[in-house]
Structures are given as C-alpha cells and as structure tokens.
C-alpha cells in the first residue's frame, strides 16, 4: 500500500490540449491520497483551469479519466459549478478513485524498469453551465510521475508522529 501512496504522491502536472474552445487548459496541481482499501484508493486531485479567452468560462461539472503508461487506473467526477474568469485561472479539488489492482500491475512493471518516471494522461470532459456558448470541452493533460524518490526514501505520512524510543536512557550520575 505504501508503493501505491508513493505513486500517487509523486504526481507532476502537465500540459493540456482541447477541441472546441480555444485558450482553455487544465493542469494537475496536487494529488494527495485520502483513503485506501484492498481494491480502491481515493485521492484528492487539485486541478488548475486556465482561461486565455477574453470571455469568462462557467462550468457545471466534469469527468476525468486517469491513465498510467497507457492503462486506465481511475476516474473522478464533479458537479461543482466553477467559474474561470476571463484571462484568469481557478482551481478545483475533486476526488479520484484509483483501482489498486491496476496500480499494482503498473508497480510490477516499474520494478523491472530502470526509468525514474511513468507517463500519465488525464482525459477530461468539461460541461458548460446553462446559457454558456460552448457546450462541452474535451481536454487532455499529460506528463510524468517522477518515481526517483521511491529509491531514496520511503513515502512519509505527514500526519504520523515519531514513535517513542524504547532504548534505555543513561542514568544520571549520582553525586
């Protein structure tokens, strides 16, 4: 499970391409594991939306599919309304549900590889709010997960506290 957490925590943002509405991009800002079970890991995925248009962009929601080295590993959906100002940016955090069995297979592939990174692709479908002019956008963001940190030190849980030492303490000298 630590390897899955390390894979998820190593997320790096990428570039985006789209179809119908020029000047909109999507990038990954952060990915933090939140829950794990035998078959699924949930993570908080923070996305940055950039609008290079002179018109504000209002979204009524979206769906996002995550791929690692070409294999589908999980999905996120959101019905949260989001406004991206003209010539501006906005962020949104969504919960992505990752399929552990596929992640474990990818981890096995990585153990046989000397490459320090794994490619990812995030395919997103963004829905405009009622009254908006563009309808639906298809956006693809891609990049790499840097795995070099896995060989240097184990993943660290920032919520854990140092364990109490059971080592004997030296007795104070008696006067």
URLIN-V93423 format. One line per field, one symbol per residue. psi: psi as a letter, one per 30 degrees, with the letter a starting at -180 (. if undefined). Layout:
psi->???
This chain:
psi->eeeeeeeefgkklalllldejkgklklkeljkkekkaefkkkljjkkkkkjglgklkkkfalkkkkkkhfkkfllklkgkkkkjlkhalllkklkkjkjeeeeeeeeeeefglfkglkklkjkkjkkllkflffckkkkkklakkjgffffellkkjffllkkkkgkkkkkkkk.
